Amino acid sequence: MIKKNENPLAKEWEKRYSEQPADIKQKLDELYQINPKKYQLRVIKKTKVKLKEGDVFVLSPRENIYFYGKVLKTNIDHKEKDTFVHGKNVVFIFKNKTTVPSIDDFKPDYSQLLIRPAIVDISYWNKGFFYNVGNTGISDYEKNLDYGFYRIGIKSDWYCKEDGTVLETKPKILGLYGITTITGIARLVEKELIINPKLLEFD
């Protein structure tokens, strides 16, 4: 268990924020004030898909720029049947990008994530914000990936897997436990693009 007020994700963000120049801080502050429609992901194509582990998808925060993502877990079987997470999916989104929605340029690097791992529902695909471009299966490396989530409780917090299994130590790759809202991914991505606009550039 972790004492309250020791949220490592919050502490890390506070440190990153404090290191930004004044103009970037202002843009980050404004992000919480504006209508989410201003930064929502672009609709690529609405689909009704049955997700499979290993699915590769793209998302588009800007016209003709597509970041890659991958589904590592589908239909989470939560130990306590937590309705916010049970049946949902774990996704990883990379800095790896392309100019067209195809799998051709997909080169996953788990040390180069655009945002932290997230738990999402199928509505991201149904609404067209995520669009599948192929499936590469789950590698042995991915099966053994040291990732988990930070779960905020009433009296204490803890690390866990997506199915609620408690982790004794902090995982190497850490996300926030809970369902990500339909504007949540877009806001997280936009924060990264504000801090580092070069993420939108191609070599």
MDAnalysis code that builds the backbone (N, CA, C; Angstrom):
import MDAnalysis as mda
import numpy as np

u = mda.Universe.empty(609, n_residues=203, atom_resindex=np.repeat(np.arange(203), 3), trajectory=True)
u.add_TopologyAttr("name", ["N", "CA", "C"] * 203)
u.add_TopologyAttr("resid", np.arange(1, 204))
u.add_TopologyAttr("resname", ["MET", "ILE", "LYS", "LYS", "ASN", "GLU", "ASN", "PRO", "LEU", "ALA", "LYS", "GLU", "TRP", "GLU", "LYS", "ARG", "TYR", "SER", "GLU", "GLN", "PRO", "ALA", "ASP", "ILE", "LYS", "GLN", "LYS", "LEU", "ASP", "GLU", "LEU", "TYR", "GLN", "ILE", "ASN", "PRO", "LYS", "LYS", "TYR", "GLN", "LEU", "ARG", "VAL", "ILE", "LYS", "LYS", "THR", "LYS", "VAL", "LYS", "LEU", "LYS", "GLU", "GLY", "ASP", "VAL", "PHE", "VAL", "LEU", "SER", "PRO", "ARG", "GLU", "ASN", "ILE", "TYR", "PHE", "TYR", "GLY", "LYS", "VAL", "LEU", "LYS", "THR", "ASN", "ILE", "ASP", "HIS", "LYS", "GLU", "LYS", "ASP", "THR", "PHE", "VAL", "HIS", "GLY", "LYS", "ASN", "VAL", "VAL", "PHE", "ILE", "PHE", "LYS", "ASN", "LYS", "THR", "THR", "VAL", "PRO", "SER", "ILE", "ASP", "ASP", "PHE", "LYS", "PRO", "ASP", "TYR", "SER", "GLN", "LEU", "LEU", "ILE", "ARG", "PRO", "ALA", "ILE", "VAL", "ASP", "ILE", "SER", "TYR", "TRP", "ASN", "LYS", "GLY", "PHE", "PHE", "TYR", "ASN", "VAL", "GLY", "ASN", "THR", "GLY", "ILE", "SER", "ASP", "TYR", "GLU", "LYS", "ASN", "LEU", "ASP", "TYR", "GLY", "PHE", "TYR", "ARG", "ILE", "GLY", "ILE", "LYS", "SER", "ASP", "TRP", "TYR", "CYS", "LYS", "GLU", "ASP", "GLY", "THR", "VAL", "LEU", "GLU", "THR", "LYS", "PRO", "LYS", "ILE", "LEU", "GLY", "LEU", "TYR", "GLY", "ILE", "THR", "THR", "ILE", "THR", "GLY", "ILE", "ALA", "ARG", "LEU", "VAL", "GLU", "LYS", "GLU", "LEU", "ILE", "ILE", "ASN", "PRO", "LYS", "LEU", "LEU", "GLU", "PHE", "ASP"])
u.atoms.positions = np.array([
    [0.832, -1.196, 0.000],
    [0.000, 0.000, 0.000],
    [0.876, 1.260, 0.000],
    [0.368, 2.285, -0.600],
    [1.108, 3.541, -0.696],
    [0.328, 4.615, 0.052],
    [1.029, 5.402, 0.837],
    [0.357, 6.452, 1.601],
    [-0.296, 7.464, 0.667],
    [-1.397, 8.016, 1.141],
    [-2.052, 9.079, 0.372],
    [-1.080, 10.244, 0.186],
    [-1.315, 11.008, -0.862],
    [-0.486, 12.177, -1.190],
    [0.924, 11.808, -1.650],
    [1.128, 10.524, -2.003],
    [2.427, 10.118, -2.530],
    [2.275, 9.551, -3.941],
    [1.279, 10.031, -4.652],
    [1.000, 9.582, -6.013],
    [2.213, 9.841, -6.917],
    [2.899, 8.796, -7.374],
    [4.110, 9.005, -8.181],
    [3.810, 9.639, -9.537],
    [2.627, 9.370, -10.089],
    [2.256, 9.965, -11.374],
    [2.063, 11.472, -11.228],
    [1.382, 11.876, -10.155],
    [1.159, 13.302, -9.908],
    [2.481, 14.011, -9.639],
    [3.345, 13.369, -8.853],
    [4.640, 13.980, -8.531],
    [5.499, 14.146, -9.785],
    [5.470, 13.139, -10.651],
    [6.261, 13.218, -11.880],
    [5.737, 14.327, -12.791],
    [4.392, 14.449, -12.868],
    [3.823, 15.504, -13.702],
    [4.156, 16.889, -13.142],
    [4.066, 17.038, -11.823],
    [4.395, 18.327, -11.198],
    [5.833, 18.734, -11.526],
    [6.732, 17.755, -11.518],
    [8.139, 18.029, -11.835],
    [8.280, 18.452, -13.299],
    [7.642, 17.715, -14.204],
    [7.712, 18.062, -15.633],
    [7.136, 19.454, -15.885],
    [6.000, 19.722, -15.261],
    [5.337, 21.021, -15.438],
    [6.238, 22.155, -14.956],
    [6.856, 21.961, -13.801],
    [7.701, 23.018, -13.210],
    [8.915, 23.329, -14.077],
    [9.323, 22.365, -14.894],
    [10.508, 22.543, -15.740],
    [10.193, 23.219, -17.073],
    [8.913, 23.443, -17.352],
    [8.523, 24.030, -18.639],
    [8.664, 25.551, -18.627],
    [8.968, 26.150, -19.791],
    [8.983, 27.616, -19.881],
    [7.582, 28.185, -19.701],
    [7.494, 29.466, -19.423],
    [6.220, 30.113, -19.078],
    [5.160, 29.952, -20.166],
    [5.558, 30.054, -21.444],
    [4.560, 29.965, -22.515],
    [3.958, 28.569, -22.618],
    [4.765, 27.543, -22.355],
    [4.260, 26.165, -22.383],
    [3.335, 25.928, -21.190],
    [3.729, 26.433, -20.029],
    [2.862, 26.312, -18.845],
    [1.499, 26.934, -19.114],
    [1.498, 28.090, -19.767],
    [0.236, 28.773, -20.061],
    [-0.641, 27.923, -20.979],
    [-0.035, 27.328, -22.004],
    [-0.797, 26.481, -22.928],
    [-1.356, 25.249, -22.218],
    [-0.567, 24.688, -21.322],
    [-1.031, 23.527, -20.554],
    [-2.185, 23.916, -19.637],
    [-2.079, 25.071, -19.012],
    [-3.157, 25.555, -18.137],
    [-4.439, 25.780, -18.932],
    [-4.292, 26.354, -20.119],
    [-5.456, 26.664, -20.953],
    [-6.157, 25.402, -21.440],
    [-5.411, 24.318, -21.544],
    [-5.973, 23.058, -22.039],
    [-7.142, 22.584, -21.177],
    [-7.069, 22.874, -19.881],
    [-8.131, 22.444, -18.967],
    [-9.332, 23.382, -18.992],
    [-9.185, 24.528, -19.645],
    [-10.267, 25.513, -19.674],
    [-11.078, 25.449, -20.969],
    [-10.457, 24.938, -22.039],
    [-11.133, 24.984, -23.338],
    [-12.043, 23.781, -23.552],
    [-12.946, 23.922, -24.501],
    [-13.860, 22.842, -24.861],
    [-13.060, 21.669, -25.425],
    [-13.285, 20.445, -24.911],
    [-12.537, 19.280, -25.403],
    [-12.641, 19.074, -26.913],
    [-13.692, 19.607, -27.522],
    [-13.835, 19.474, -28.976],
    [-12.664, 20.123, -29.710],
    [-12.021, 21.092, -29.051],
    [-10.904, 21.816, -29.676],
    [-9.680, 20.923, -29.851],
    [-9.549, 19.906, -28.978],
    [-8.366, 19.046, -29.069],
    [-8.710, 17.566, -29.256],
    [-9.983, 17.265, -29.417],
    [-10.376, 15.866, -29.590],
    [-9.678, 15.270, -30.810],
    [-9.416, 13.974, -30.750],
    [-8.803, 13.278, -31.876],
    [-9.695, 13.376, -33.104],
    [-9.077, 13.347, -34.268],
    [-9.845, 13.380, -35.510],
    [-10.526, 12.032, -35.733],
    [-11.701, 12.083, -36.302],
    [-12.397, 10.842, -36.652],
    [-11.745, 10.284, -37.913],
    [-11.247, 9.056, -37.816],
    [-10.633, 8.405, -38.981],
    [-11.711, 7.632, -39.735],
    [-12.300, 6.657, -39.064],
    [-13.421, 5.909, -39.639],
    [-14.114, 5.155, -38.518],
    [-15.414, 5.331, -38.401],
    [-16.173, 4.630, -37.367],
    [-16.270, 3.155, -37.740],
    [-15.971, 2.283, -36.779],
    [-16.024, 0.844, -37.046],
    [-16.650, 0.102, -35.877],
    [-17.250, -1.021, -36.180],
    [-17.743, -1.941, -35.150],
    [-16.854, -3.172, -35.223],
    [-15.861, -3.207, -34.355],
    [-14.875, -4.284, -34.406],
    [-14.953, -5.148, -33.157],
    [-14.525, -6.395, -33.301],
    [-14.304, -7.255, -32.145],
    [-12.797, -7.259, -31.932],
    [-12.358, -6.592, -30.900],
    [-10.925, -6.424, -30.681],
    [-10.233, -7.742, -30.375],
    [-8.995, -7.844, -30.857],
    [-8.146, -8.993, -30.571],
    [-6.830, -8.489, -29.995],
    [-6.268, -9.250, -29.086],
    [-4.963, -8.884, -28.550],
    [-3.950, -8.900, -29.688],
    [-3.137, -7.861, -29.756],
    [-2.189, -7.733, -30.857],
    [-2.659, -6.795, -31.946],
    [-3.913, -6.318, -31.847],
    [-4.413, -5.362, -32.840],
    [-3.565, -4.093, -32.824],
    [-3.195, -3.634, -34.011],
    [-2.468, -2.372, -34.171],
    [-3.449, -1.344, -34.720],
    [-3.461, -0.164, -34.111],
    [-4.392, 0.878, -34.538],
    [-3.658, 2.203, -34.690],
    [-4.334, 3.155, -35.308],
    [-3.784, 4.508, -35.407],
    [-4.778, 5.497, -34.812],
    [-4.258, 6.649, -34.383],
    [-5.084, 7.751, -33.919],
    [-4.489, 9.023, -34.502],
    [-5.334, 10.015, -34.728],
    [-4.886, 11.201, -35.458],
    [-5.216, 12.498, -34.718],
    [-4.210, 13.097, -34.047],
    [-4.447, 14.384, -33.377],
    [-4.387, 15.571, -34.336],
    [-3.792, 15.359, -35.510],
    [-3.663, 16.400, -36.528],
    [-3.899, 15.765, -37.898],
    [-4.304, 16.600, -38.852],
    [-4.559, 16.092, -40.196],
    [-3.300, 15.447, -40.782],
    [-3.473, 14.242, -41.317],
    [-2.387, 13.489, -41.975],
    [-1.239, 13.104, -41.047],
    [-1.497, 13.076, -39.758],
    [-0.514, 12.568, -38.796],
    [-1.201, 11.502, -37.947],
    [-0.643, 10.298, -37.991],
    [-1.244, 9.165, -37.289],
    [-0.207, 8.527, -36.370],
    [-0.498, 8.499, -35.089],
    [0.347, 7.787, -34.138],
    [-0.163, 6.355, -34.002],
    [0.783, 5.436, -33.819],
    [0.415, 4.028, -33.686],
    [0.099, 3.656, -32.240],
    [-0.799, 2.704, -32.100],
    [-1.098, 2.123, -30.807],
    [-1.260, 0.624, -30.957],
    [-1.225, -0.078, -29.847],
    [-1.406, -1.535, -29.884],
    [-2.246, -1.986, -28.701],
    [-3.115, -2.955, -28.957],
    [-3.966, -3.535, -27.920],
    [-3.217, -4.713, -27.307],
    [-2.880, -4.608, -26.024],
    [-2.171, -5.708, -25.370],
    [-3.101, -6.634, -24.596],
    [-4.219, -6.105, -24.148],
    [-5.196, -6.937, -23.433],
    [-6.595, -6.553, -23.890],
    [-7.433, -7.557, -24.124],
    [-8.835, -7.293, -24.449],
    [-9.726, -7.938, -23.393],
    [-10.926, -7.401, -23.289],
    [-11.950, -8.005, -22.429],
    [-11.391, -8.362, -21.047],
    [-10.872, -7.363, -20.355],
    [-10.265, -7.567, -19.032],
    [-11.218, -8.329, -18.107],
    [-10.698, -9.417, -17.530],
    [-11.484, -10.207, -16.575],
    [-11.073, -9.772, -15.171],
    [-11.764, -8.763, -14.661],
    [-11.370, -8.191, -13.370],
    [-11.765, -9.097, -12.214],
    [-10.840, -9.267, -11.274],
    [-11.051, -10.179, -10.143],
    [-12.283, -9.820, -9.325],
    [-12.525, -8.505, -9.171],
    [-13.678, -8.058, -8.381],
    [-14.826, -7.613, -9.278],
    [-14.675, -7.884, -10.580],
    [-15.685, -7.477, -11.575],
    [-15.967, -5.974, -11.484],
    [-14.894, -5.199, -11.282],
    [-14.995, -3.737, -11.255],
    [-15.629, -3.278, -12.566],
    [-16.830, -2.725, -12.487],
    [-17.587, -2.404, -13.703],
    [-16.920, -1.342, -14.563],
    [-16.032, -0.531, -13.966],
    [-15.348, 0.501, -14.744],
    [-14.232, -0.084, -15.613],
    [-13.790, -1.291, -15.280],
    [-12.637, -1.883, -15.967],
    [-12.961, -3.243, -16.589],
    [-13.843, -3.995, -15.962],
    [-14.194, -5.340, -16.440],
    [-14.689, -5.279, -17.887],
    [-14.104, -6.102, -18.744],
    [-14.514, -6.140, -20.143],
    [-13.855, -5.093, -21.026],
    [-13.019, -4.228, -20.427],
    [-12.364, -3.164, -21.197],
    [-11.015, -3.652, -21.749],
    [-10.202, -2.739, -22.264],
    [-8.995, -3.113, -23.002],
    [-7.792, -2.255, -22.606],
    [-6.605, -2.860, -22.642],
    [-5.370, -2.134, -22.339],
    [-4.677, -1.762, -23.648],
    [-4.373, -0.473, -23.807],
    [-3.692, -0.012, -25.018],
    [-2.398, 0.727, -24.673],
    [-1.437, 0.588, -25.578],
    [-0.189, 1.340, -25.513],
    [-0.113, 2.200, -26.766],
    [0.248, 3.462, -26.615],
    [0.330, 4.391, -27.747],
    [1.765, 4.909, -27.839],
    [2.319, 4.828, -29.034],
    [3.738, 5.096, -29.260],
    [3.992, 6.452, -29.919],
    [5.237, 6.907, -29.810],
    [5.658, 8.102, -30.547],
    [5.814, 7.788, -32.037],
    [5.952, 6.535, -32.353],
    [6.019, 6.039, -33.732],
    [4.789, 6.513, -34.511],
    [5.019, 7.119, -35.672],
    [3.894, 7.702, -36.412],
    [4.037, 7.494, -37.915],
    [2.991, 7.852, -38.641],
    [2.948, 7.691, -40.084],
    [2.050, 8.774, -40.679],
    [2.047, 8.873, -42.002],
    [1.213, 9.891, -42.667],
    [-0.054, 9.298, -43.269],
    [-0.138, 7.970, -43.274],
    [-1.336, 7.299, -43.801],
    [-1.748, 6.194, -42.837],
    [-3.046, 5.915, -42.735],
    [-3.498, 4.875, -41.803],
    [-3.234, 3.466, -42.333],
    [-1.979, 3.021, -42.216],
    [-1.616, 1.654, -42.595],
    [-0.573, 1.147, -41.604],
    [-0.342, -0.161, -41.620],
    [0.584, -0.767, -40.656],
    [2.041, -0.699, -41.132],
    [2.260, -0.211, -42.336],
    [3.579, -0.287, -42.980],
    [4.717, 0.310, -42.156],
    [4.473, 1.386, -41.449],
    [5.539, 2.073, -40.702],
    [5.544, 1.731, -39.212],
    [4.816, 0.690, -38.826],
    [4.691, 0.349, -37.406],
    [5.987, -0.259, -36.884],
    [6.631, 0.449, -35.959],
    [7.861, -0.023, -35.319],
    [7.738, 0.264, -33.818],
    [7.089, -0.620, -33.086],
    [6.829, -0.353, -31.662],
    [8.105, -0.323, -30.829],
    [8.178, 0.658, -29.952],
    [9.299, 0.788, -29.025],
    [8.702, 1.174, -27.672],
    [8.734, 0.228, -26.736],
    [8.076, 0.460, -25.448],
    [8.858, 1.406, -24.542],
    [10.036, 1.851, -25.007],
    [10.751, 2.902, -24.272],
    [10.425, 4.272, -24.861],
    [9.598, 4.278, -25.921],
    [9.217, 5.525, -26.587],
    [7.691, 5.613, -26.689],
    [7.040, 5.616, -25.536],
    [5.580, 5.740, -25.507],
    [5.189, 7.212, -25.576],
    [4.122, 7.498, -26.317],
    [3.620, 8.873, -26.393],
    [2.939, 9.258, -25.085],
    [2.132, 8.343, -24.564],
    [1.467, 8.538, -23.274],
    [1.567, 7.235, -22.477],
    [1.141, 7.275, -21.248],
    [1.181, 6.081, -20.405],
    [0.146, 5.057, -20.878],
    [0.346, 3.767, -20.548],
    [-0.661, 2.771, -20.915],
    [-2.021, 3.156, -20.350],
    [-3.064, 2.829, -21.087],
    [-4.407, 3.262, -20.692],
    [-5.408, 2.122, -20.834],
    [-6.486, 2.238, -20.091],
    [-7.605, 1.295, -20.173],
    [-8.756, 2.016, -20.863],
    [-9.214, 1.461, -21.974],
    [-10.257, 2.117, -22.768],
    [-11.359, 1.129, -23.126],
    [-12.513, 1.673, -23.505],
    [-13.585, 0.797, -23.975],
    [-13.695, 0.882, -25.496],
    [-14.605, 0.096, -26.039],
    [-14.744, -0.052, -27.488],
    [-15.208, 1.234, -28.172],
    [-15.724, 2.184, -27.404],
    [-16.262, 3.404, -28.022],
    [-15.192, 4.191, -28.778],
    [-13.921, 4.028, -28.411],
    [-12.856, 4.713, -29.157],
    [-12.822, 4.255, -30.617],
    [-13.152, 3.002, -30.853],
    [-13.215, 2.473, -32.222],
    [-14.569, 2.791, -32.858],
    [-15.627, 2.614, -32.078],
    [-16.977, 2.877, -32.605],
    [-17.123, 4.314, -33.079],
    [-16.498, 5.242, -32.357],
    [-16.593, 6.667, -32.715],
    [-15.545, 7.085, -33.750],
    [-14.647, 6.169, -34.093],
    [-13.678, 6.448, -35.145],
    [-12.391, 7.117, -34.708],
    [-12.170, 7.251, -33.397],
    [-10.941, 7.889, -32.912],
    [-9.738, 6.941, -33.009],
    [-9.993, 5.632, -32.843],
    [-8.982, 4.598, -33.078],
    [-9.420, 3.813, -34.307],
    [-8.455, 3.455, -35.151],
    [-8.782, 2.704, -36.364],
    [-7.754, 1.589, -36.554],
    [-8.229, 0.341, -36.566],
    [-7.323, -0.798, -36.686],
    [-6.718, -0.896, -38.087],
    [-5.401, -1.173, -38.117],
    [-4.710, -1.303, -39.408],
    [-4.053, -2.671, -39.571],
    [-4.159, -3.532, -38.566],
    [-3.578, -4.864, -38.667],
    [-3.432, -5.509, -37.303],
    [-2.771, -6.662, -37.285],
    [-2.541, -7.382, -36.032],
    [-1.166, -8.043, -36.108],
    [-0.359, -7.844, -35.087],
    [0.989, -8.422, -35.068],
    [1.154, -9.451, -33.950],
    [0.034, -9.859, -33.332],
    [0.124, -10.812, -32.247],
    [0.795, -10.212, -31.021],
    [0.998, -11.043, -30.019],
    [1.668, -10.608, -28.792],
    [2.986, -11.369, -28.682],
    [4.085, -10.644, -28.678],
    [5.413, -11.272, -28.609],
    [5.723, -11.715, -27.180],
    [6.753, -12.548, -27.040],
    [7.190, -12.959, -25.701],
    [7.613, -11.739, -24.889],
    [8.258, -10.790, -25.567],
    [8.668, -9.555, -24.888],
    [7.446, -8.839, -24.317],
    [6.392, -8.745, -25.118],
    [5.175, -8.053, -24.674],
    [4.465, -8.822, -23.564],
    [4.508, -10.153, -23.645],
    [3.883, -10.970, -22.596],
    [4.548, -10.733, -21.244],
    [5.846, -10.436, -21.281],
    [6.612, -10.249, -20.041],
    [6.887, -8.785, -19.719],
    [6.204, -7.889, -20.426],
    [6.418, -6.456, -20.223],
    [6.089, -6.059, -18.780],
    [7.007, -5.331, -18.170],
    [6.823, -4.910, -16.773],
    [5.995, -3.622, -16.728],
    [4.677, -3.798, -16.751],
    [3.790, -2.633, -16.689],
    [2.687, -2.882, -15.666],
    [2.062, -1.811, -15.251],
    [0.955, -1.914, -14.314],
    [0.292, -0.560, -14.169],
    [-0.563, -0.466, -13.172],
    [-1.348, 0.753, -12.993],
    [-1.317, 1.205, -11.538],
    [-1.476, 2.507, -11.373],
    [-1.533, 3.096, -10.034],
    [-2.998, 3.284, -9.682],
    [-3.442, 2.589, -8.645],
    [-4.856, 2.636, -8.254],
    [-5.033, 3.493, -7.010],
    [-5.918, 4.460, -7.117],
    [-6.171, 5.382, -6.011],
    [-7.354, 4.880, -5.196],
    [-7.098, 4.589, -3.913],
    [-8.147, 4.102, -3.032],
    [-8.626, 5.185, -2.081],
    [-9.525, 4.820, -1.184],
    [-10.088, 5.790, -0.240],
    [-9.065, 6.146, 0.840],
    [-8.411, 5.124, 1.392],
    [-7.457, 5.372, 2.475],
    [-6.010, 5.212, 2.037],
    [-5.796, 4.413, 1.028],
    [-4.432, 4.207, 0.537],
    [-4.477, 3.875, -0.945],
    [-3.320, 3.931, -1.583],
    [-3.217, 3.646, -3.009],
    [-2.303, 2.441, -3.201],
    [-2.340, 1.836, -4.398],
    [-1.473, 0.692, -4.640],
    [-1.255, 0.477, -6.132],
    [-0.248, -0.348, -6.425],
    [0.035, -0.729, -7.808],
    [-0.696, -2.026, -8.110],
    [-1.172, -2.152, -9.340],
    [-1.884, -3.375, -9.703],
    [-1.834, -3.606, -11.205],
    [-2.229, -4.811, -11.617],
    [-2.427, -5.106, -13.029],
    [-3.848, -4.685, -13.394],
    [-4.148, -4.740, -14.687],
    [-5.472, -4.307, -15.137],
    [-6.601, -5.153, -14.553],
    [-6.303, -6.412, -14.173],
    [-7.355, -7.275, -13.625],
    [-7.497, -7.145, -12.114],
    [-6.760, -6.203, -11.527],
    [-6.869, -5.967, -10.090],
    [-5.814, -6.662, -9.254],
    [-5.000, -7.534, -9.867],
    [-3.937, -8.216, -9.129],
    [-2.960, -7.189, -8.559],
    [-2.742, -7.246, -7.252],
    [-1.866, -6.273, -6.585],
    [-0.404, -6.559, -6.921],
    [0.355, -5.506, -7.209],
    [1.793, -5.611, -7.453],
    [2.536, -5.092, -6.230],
    [3.536, -5.828, -5.803],
    [4.278, -5.449, -4.594],
    [5.252, -4.303, -4.849],
    [5.700, -4.182, -6.085],
    [6.661, -3.126, -6.409],
    [6.149, -2.291, -7.577],
    [6.710, -1.109, -7.728],
    [6.323, -0.213, -8.811],
    [6.786, -0.786, -10.149],
    [5.874, -0.953, -11.097],
    [6.275, -1.472, -12.410],
    [7.083, -0.442, -13.191],
    [7.857, -0.934, -14.152],
    [8.705, -0.050, -14.957],
    [7.855, 0.924, -15.770],
    [6.762, 0.420, -16.343],
    [5.847, 1.259, -17.123],
    [4.553, 1.379, -16.331],
    [4.180, 2.597, -15.997],
    [3.055, 2.809, -15.082],
    [1.976, 3.692, -15.695],
    [0.742, 3.223, -15.616],
    [-0.402, 4.014, -16.039],
    [-1.324, 4.258, -14.860],
    [-2.375, 5.023, -15.088],
    [-3.358, 5.291, -14.035],
    [-4.507, 4.306, -14.177],
    [-4.832, 3.631, -13.084],
    [-5.893, 2.634, -13.108],
    [-7.261, 3.296, -13.273],
    [-8.086, 2.700, -14.106],
    [-9.441, 3.204, -14.316],
    [-9.712, 3.421, -15.790],
    [-10.966, 3.533, -16.134],
    [-11.357, 3.741, -17.522],
    [-10.993, 5.159, -17.960],
    [-10.404, 5.275, -19.148],
    [-10.068, 6.584, -19.698],
    [-11.276, 7.126, -20.450],
    [-11.685, 8.343, -20.153],
    [-12.878, 8.923, -20.784],
    [-12.653, 9.130, -22.275],
    [-13.722, 9.428, -22.995],
    [-13.652, 9.563, -24.446],
    [-12.834, 10.786, -24.881],
    [-12.595, 11.729, -23.972],
    [-11.690, 12.848, -24.300],
    [-10.335, 12.699, -23.597],
    [-10.222, 11.689, -22.744],
    [-9.012, 11.532, -21.936],
    [-7.748, 11.303, -22.735],
    [-7.814, 10.392, -23.721],
    [-6.634, 10.115, -24.540],
    [-6.213, 11.376, -25.286],
    [-7.194, 12.072, -25.861],
    [-6.894, 13.289, -26.630],
    [-6.184, 14.330, -25.768],
    [-6.640, 14.508, -24.529],
    [-6.010, 15.505, -23.659],
    [-4.579, 15.092, -23.295],
    [-4.379, 13.819, -23.007],
    [-3.035, 13.343, -22.683],
    [-2.091, 13.526, -23.867],
    [-2.581, 13.204, -25.064],
    [-1.768, 13.370, -26.273],
    [-1.460, 14.848, -26.505],
    [-2.484, 15.694, -26.356],
    [-2.299, 17.130, -26.598],
    [-1.270, 17.722, -25.638],
    [-1.271, 17.269, -24.393],
    [-0.279, 17.750, -23.426],
    [1.137, 17.452, -23.914],
    [1.323, 16.247, -24.450],
    [2.648, 15.875, -24.949],
    [3.037, 16.709, -26.168],
    [2.068, 17.009, -27.024],
    [2.350, 17.797, -28.227],
    [2.644, 19.257, -27.887],
    [2.028, 19.751, -26.826],
    [2.318, 21.116, -26.363],
    [3.752, 21.188, -25.831],
    [4.130, 20.186, -25.037],
    [5.468, 20.170, -24.442],
    [6.541, 19.944, -25.507],
    [6.238, 19.081, -26.462],
    [7.228, 18.753, -27.493],
    [6.599, 18.751, -28.888],
    [6.481, 19.917, -29.522],
    [5.876, 20.008, -30.857],
    [6.628, 19.206, -31.919],
    [7.897, 18.869, -31.643],
    [8.679, 18.090, -32.610],
    [8.096, 16.686, -32.807],
    [7.242, 16.257, -31.895],
    [6.588, 14.956, -32.047],
    [5.746, 14.903, -33.318],
    [5.359, 16.072, -33.816],
    [4.531, 16.144, -35.025],
    [5.373, 16.179, -36.299],
    [6.696, 16.265, -36.144],
    [7.572, 16.371, -37.311],
    [8.054, 14.996, -37.771],
    [8.310, 14.893, -39.068],
    [8.864, 13.669, -39.640],
    [10.302, 13.920, -40.068],
    [11.129, 12.883, -39.958],
    [12.543, 13.019, -40.344],
    [12.667, 13.236, -41.848],
])
